[in-house]
Amino acid sequence: MAAAGGTLNCEDFSMFQEVLKVMRTIDDRIVHALNTTVPTVSFSGKVDATQTCKQLYESMIEAHLSRDKAIKACIAQTSEVVGHLREERAKDSENLAIIKQLRKEQTKVSPLSNTRSCKT
């Protein structure tokens, strides 16, 4: 699913969703990450809390940017396919295979757009 350059292919939408789920792991485990990153009173002298929090913050930002980039790329890729299929449908409006494929591609774009709007 992930290419060597880190880009994702969203042709197999269920696989793309699974990859996004894995990319959300840091968000899902934030409480654990905070508990293990921020030192308790007994360890406050042994660990630089500022530095460890900064590293956690930077890793979260990196994960969010990476996920956002993947979602935007998939939206662009799918939108391009939708545009091409619309052109084909305009030429042959009775072709059920084109209509079916167009609907399938259009259903990909909506959940991805909703995913992007859920950013905090």
C-alpha positions as CSV (number, residue, x, y, z in Angstrom):
1,M,0.0,0.0,0.0
2,A,2.7,2.5,0.9
3,A,5.2,3.1,-1.8
4,A,8.9,3.5,-1.1
5,G,8.5,7.3,-1.1
6,G,5.8,7.1,1.5
7,T,2.9,7.9,-0.8
8,L,-0.2,5.8,-0.6
9,N,-2.3,4.3,-3.4
10,C,-6.0,4.6,-2.7
11,E,-7.4,2.5,-5.5
12,D,-8.2,-0.2,-2.9
13,F,-10.2,2.0,-0.6
14,S,-10.6,-0.5,2.2
15,M,-6.8,-1.0,2.3
16,F,-6.3,2.8,2.3
17,Q,-8.6,3.1,5.3
18,E,-6.6,0.4,7.1
19,V,-3.4,2.3,6.4
20,L,-5.1,5.5,7.8
21,K,-6.1,3.6,10.9
22,V,-2.5,2.6,11.5
23,M,-1.4,6.2,10.9
24,R,-3.9,7.2,13.7
25,T,-2.2,5.0,16.2
26,I,-0.3,7.9,17.9
27,D,-3.6,9.7,18.4
28,D,-5.3,6.6,19.7
29,R,-2.5,6.1,22.3
30,I,-2.0,9.7,23.3
31,V,-2.9,9.0,27.0
32,H,-0.3,6.3,27.2
33,A,2.3,8.4,25.4
34,L,1.7,11.3,27.8
35,N,1.9,9.0,30.8
36,T,5.2,7.6,29.6
37,T,6.6,10.9,28.4
38,V,5.8,13.3,31.2
39,P,7.9,12.4,34.2
40,T,6.4,12.0,37.6
41,V,7.7,14.0,40.5
42,S,10.2,11.3,41.5
43,F,11.7,11.3,38.0
44,S,11.5,15.0,37.2
45,G,15.2,15.6,37.9
46,K,16.3,12.7,35.7
47,V,14.3,13.5,32.6
48,D,14.0,16.7,30.6
49,A,10.2,17.1,30.5
50,T,10.3,20.0,28.1
51,Q,12.4,18.0,25.6
52,T,10.4,14.8,25.8
53,C,7.1,16.8,25.4
54,K,8.6,18.6,22.5
55,Q,9.5,15.3,20.8
56,L,6.0,13.9,21.4
57,Y,4.5,17.1,20.0
58,E,6.7,16.9,16.9
59,S,5.9,13.3,16.3
60,M,2.2,14.0,16.5
61,I,2.5,17.0,14.1
62,E,4.5,14.8,11.7
63,A,1.9,12.0,11.9
64,H,-1.0,14.5,11.3
65,L,0.8,16.1,8.3
66,S,1.6,12.7,6.9
67,R,-2.0,11.6,7.2
68,D,-3.4,14.8,5.8
69,K,-1.0,14.5,2.8
70,A,-2.2,11.0,2.2
71,I,-5.9,12.0,2.4
72,K,-5.4,15.0,0.1
73,A,-3.5,12.8,-2.4
74,C,-6.3,10.2,-2.4
75,I,-8.9,12.9,-2.9
76,A,-7.0,14.3,-5.8
77,Q,-6.5,10.9,-7.4
78,T,-10.1,9.9,-7.0
79,S,-11.4,13.2,-8.2
80,E,-9.3,12.9,-11.3
81,V,-10.8,9.4,-11.9
82,V,-14.3,10.8,-11.3
83,G,-13.7,13.6,-13.8
84,H,-12.6,11.1,-16.4
85,L,-15.6,8.9,-15.8
86,R,-17.9,11.9,-16.0
87,E,-16.5,12.7,-19.4
88,E,-17.0,9.0,-20.5
89,R,-20.5,9.1,-19.2
90,A,-21.2,12.3,-21.2
91,K,-20.1,10.5,-24.3
92,D,-22.0,7.3,-23.6
93,S,-24.8,7.9,-21.0
94,E,-26.3,4.4,-21.4
95,N,-23.1,2.5,-20.5
96,L,-24.0,0.9,-17.2
97,A,-20.4,-0.1,-16.4
98,I,-19.2,3.5,-16.6
99,I,-22.2,4.7,-14.4
100,K,-21.5,2.0,-11.9
101,Q,-17.7,2.8,-11.7
102,L,-18.5,6.5,-11.5
103,R,-20.8,5.9,-8.5
104,K,-18.2,3.7,-6.9
105,E,-15.5,6.4,-7.2
106,Q,-17.8,9.1,-6.0
107,T,-18.5,7.2,-2.8
108,K,-14.8,7.2,-2.1
109,V,-14.5,11.0,-2.2
110,S,-17.2,11.8,0.4
111,P,-15.7,9.9,3.4
112,L,-12.3,11.2,2.6
113,S,-13.6,14.8,2.6
114,N,-15.3,14.2,5.9
115,T,-12.1,12.8,7.3
116,R,-10.2,15.9,6.4
117,S,-12.8,18.2,8.0
118,C,-12.4,16.4,11.4
119,K,-9.0,17.9,12.0
120,T,-8.6,19.7,15.3
